[in-house]
Amino acid sequence: MAEPANGGSTLTAALFPTDGAAAADWLAARDPRLRLLAAGLFALTTLSLTQIWTTLTAGLIALALAAAAGLSPRMLGGRLLALEGFMLILLLTLPFTVPGEPLLTLGSLTASRDGVAQALLILLKANVVVITLLALAGSLEPVVFGHALARLGLPEKLVHLLLFTVRQIHLLHQEYQRMDQAMRVRAFRPRSDRHTWNSYGWLIGMLLVRSLARARRIMGAMRCRGFHGRLYLLDTPAWNRGDTWAAAALGLTVTTLTAADRLC
């Protein structure tokens, strides 16, 4: 992992970059450990909010982080699409299960204003949390992400499993593409019939068999290179002045949001 750049000579320059490129560079230069801790703390703070306007403020901060991470609106919208489909079910059902002042009546069902308010609040919180995680944690390289988790004290076995999984998913996808191409060369055309489902069943079975064989070859190669159940972290993370200013800004932000939510 590359060593982070210097944080800047003044608090203003460190916390408020003047353009998009500078903002992206500033966020990329932050220590990965700080980014993971910030993502978790900001997400927990957002979940504890009870007011719509403070949640909207948290949403604006999350969008600013997404812009600093270089996430385009199209990319962000695509990643939030699955979440919005699930939240739509919540918006359609929760107002009818929460008692309160009636807003809409459909036969024997009555939607309350309190239910609508709660549904909107949950929708906002879910989007803020996902955007924050995408901006701060999702924009990290998988290897950097795994090393940061290890530096934060997570169990080594979980970190190893994460790093191996990231690597093997790509290899399994390549294997699947080769097998699928081989089936199509032999004139296989997927249809909704018994032959198609049998063919896909054999495809999945062979994929599992080849995955096990590949895993054994990888383990043998690692043992030949002296692997004995532990991966050593070779990166040397460095905490600089910009990380200190960012941590202070994070503490001030979550404290202000929490206090404003409780007092208003």
C-alpha positions in Angstrom: 0.0 0.0 0.0 1.3 3.4 -1.0 2.3 5.7 1.8 -0.3 8.5 2.4 0.6 11.9 1.3 1.0 14.8 3.7 -2.2 16.3 5.1 -1.6 20.0 4.4 -0.3 22.9 6.3 -3.6 24.4 7.6 -6.8 23.0 9.0 -8.8 24.8 6.2 -6.8 23.2 3.4 -7.0 19.8 5.0 -10.7 19.7 5.7 -12.1 21.7 2.8 -10.3 20.9 -0.5 -11.1 23.5 -3.2 -11.9 21.2 -6.2 -13.1 17.6 -7.0 -9.6 16.3 -7.9 -8.1 17.7 -4.7 -11.0 16.2 -2.7 -10.5 12.8 -4.3 -6.7 12.9 -3.6 -7.4 14.1 0.0 -9.7 11.1 0.7 -7.5 8.6 -1.1 -4.5 9.8 1.1 -6.3 9.0 4.3 -5.2 6.0 6.4 -7.5 3.0 5.5 -7.9 2.2 9.2 -9.4 5.7 9.7 -11.7 5.3 6.7 -13.1 2.0 8.1 -13.5 3.4 11.6 -15.1 6.6 10.2 -17.5 4.5 8.1 -18.6 2.4 11.1 -18.9 5.4 13.5 -20.8 7.5 11.0 -23.2 4.7 10.1 -23.9 4.0 13.8 -24.5 7.7 14.4 -26.9 7.8 11.4 -28.9 4.9 12.8 -29.3 6.6 16.1 -30.8 9.7 14.6 -34.5 10.3 15.2 -35.2 13.5 13.2 -35.8 13.8 9.5 -33.7 17.0 9.1 -30.7 15.7 10.9 -30.8 12.5 8.8 -31.0 14.6 5.7 -27.9 16.5 6.9 -26.1 13.2 7.4 -27.2 12.3 3.8 -25.6 15.5 2.4 -22.4 14.6 4.2 -22.5 11.1 2.8 -23.1 12.4 -0.7 -20.1 14.8 -0.3 -18.0 11.8 0.7 -19.2 9.9 -2.3 -18.3 12.8 -4.6 -14.8 12.9 -3.0 -14.4 9.2 -3.5 -15.1 9.6 -7.2 -18.5 7.8 -7.3 -20.5 9.1 -10.2 -24.3 9.6 -9.8 -24.9 6.8 -12.3 -22.6 4.4 -10.5 -24.1 5.3 -7.1 -27.6 5.0 -8.4 -26.9 1.5 -9.9 -25.5 0.3 -6.6 -28.5 1.7 -4.7 -31.0 0.2 -7.0 -31.2 -3.2 -5.2 -31.6 -1.4 -1.9 -34.4 0.8 -3.2 -36.4 -2.2 -4.4 -36.3 -3.7 -0.9 -37.1 -0.3 0.7 -40.1 0.0 -1.6 -41.7 -2.9 0.2 -41.1 -1.2 3.5 -42.7 2.0 2.2 -45.8 0.2 1.1 -46.3 -1.9 4.3 -45.0 0.0 7.3 -47.5 2.9 7.2 -50.4 0.4 7.6 -48.9 -1.3 10.6 -48.0 1.8 12.8 -50.9 3.4 14.8 -51.4 7.1 14.6 -53.4 9.8 12.8 -55.0 8.3 9.7 -53.6 9.5 6.4 -55.1 7.0 3.8 -57.7 4.3 4.1 -57.9 1.3 1.7 -60.8 -0.9 2.7 -60.0 -2.2 6.2 -56.4 -0.9 6.1 -55.5 2.5 7.3 -52.1 4.2 6.7 -51.0 6.6 9.5 -48.9 9.7 9.3 -46.5 8.3 11.9 -46.0 5.2 9.8 -45.2 7.2 6.7 -42.8 9.3 8.7 -41.1 6.2 10.1 -40.8 4.6 6.7 -39.3 7.7 5.2 -36.8 8.0 8.1 -35.8 4.3 7.7 -35.4 4.9 4.0 -33.1 7.9 4.5 -31.0 6.1 7.1 -30.5 3.0 4.9 -29.4 5.1 1.9 -27.1 7.2 4.1 -25.4 4.2 5.6 -25.0 2.5 2.2 -23.6 5.6 0.5 -21.1 6.1 3.4 -19.9 2.5 3.3 -19.5 2.8 -0.5 -17.6 6.0 -0.2 -15.2 5.2 2.6 -14.9 1.4 2.6 -16.1 0.3 -0.9 -13.6 2.5 -2.7 -10.7 0.8 -1.1 -8.7 -1.9 -2.9 -9.6 -5.4 -1.6 -6.1 -6.1 -0.4 -5.8 -2.7 1.3 -9.3 -3.3 2.8 -8.1 -6.7 4.2 -4.9 -5.3 5.6 -6.7 -2.4 7.3 -9.1 -4.9 8.9 -6.1 -6.9 10.2 -4.4 -3.7 11.5 -7.6 -3.0 13.4 -7.3 -6.3 15.2 -9.8 -8.5 13.4 -9.1 -12.2 13.7 -6.4 -13.3 11.2 -8.5 -16.2 9.9 -11.3 -13.9 8.9 -8.8 -11.6 7.1 -7.3 -14.6 5.3 -10.7 -15.8 4.3 -11.6 -12.4 2.9 -8.3 -12.1 0.9 -8.6 -15.6 -0.5 -12.3 -15.1 -1.4 -11.6 -11.9 -3.3 -8.9 -13.7 -5.3 -10.8 -16.9 -5.9 -14.1 -15.2 -7.0 -12.3 -13.8 -10.0 -10.8 -17.2 -10.9 -14.1 -19.0 -10.5 -15.7 -16.5 -12.8 -13.1 -17.1 -15.4 -13.6 -20.9 -15.0 -17.4 -20.4 -15.4 -16.9 -18.4 -18.5 -14.7 -21.1 -20.1 -17.2 -23.8 -19.3 -20.2 -21.8 -20.5 -18.4 -21.0 -23.8 -17.6 -24.7 -24.2 -21.3 -25.5 -23.8 -22.3 -22.9 -26.4 -19.7 -24.2 -28.9 -21.4 -27.5 -28.6 -24.7 -25.9 -29.7 -26.2 -25.5 -26.2 -29.0 -22.9 -26.2 -30.6 -22.2 -22.8 -34.4 -22.8 -22.7 -37.0 -23.4 -20.1 -36.9 -27.2 -20.3 -35.5 -30.2 -18.4 -32.4 -30.5 -20.6 -31.4 -26.9 -19.8 -31.8 -27.3 -16.1 -29.9 -30.6 -16.1 -27.1 -28.9 -18.1 -26.9 -26.0 -15.6 -26.8 -28.6 -12.8 -23.8 -30.3 -14.4 -22.2 -27.0 -15.0 -22.5 -26.0 -11.3 -21.3 -29.4 -10.2 -18.2 -29.3 -12.4 -17.5 -25.8 -11.3 -17.5 -27.0 -7.6 -15.2 -29.9 -8.5 -12.8 -27.8 -10.4 -12.8 -25.2 -7.6 -11.8 -27.9 -5.1 -9.0 -29.1 -7.4 -7.8 -25.6 -7.9 -7.9 -24.9 -4.1 -5.7 -28.0 -3.5 -3.2 -26.9 -6.1 -3.0 -23.5 -4.6 -2.5 -24.9 -1.1 0.2 -27.2 -2.4 2.0 -24.2 -4.0 1.7 -22.2 -0.9 3.2 -25.0 1.3 6.1 -25.3 -1.2 6.7 -21.6 -0.5 6.8 -22.1 3.3 3.2 -21.2 4.2 2.2 -22.5 7.6 -1.2 -21.0 8.2 -0.3 -17.3 8.6 -0.1 -14.4 6.2 2.3 -11.7 7.1 1.3 -8.0 6.6 4.1 -6.3 4.6 2.4 -2.9 4.4 3.6 0.0 6.6 0.7 2.3 7.3 1.6 5.8 8.4 -0.6 8.3 10.3 -0.1 11.9 9.2 -1.4 15.3 10.1 -4.2 15.1 7.6 -5.5 11.9 9.3 -5.5 13.8 12.6 -7.5 16.7 11.2 -9.9 14.2 9.5 -10.4 12.3 12.8 -11.1 15.6 14.6 -13.6 16.6 12.0 -15.3 13.2 12.2 -15.6 13.5 16.0 -17.0 17.0 15.7 -19.5 16.0 13.0 -21.0 13.0 14.8 -21.1 14.9 18.1 -22.9 17.9 16.4 -25.4 15.6 14.6 -26.2 13.7 17.8 -26.6 16.8 20.0 -28.7 18.5 17.4 -30.9 15.5 17.0 -31.5 15.2 20.8 -31.9 18.9 21.5 -34.3 19.8 18.7 
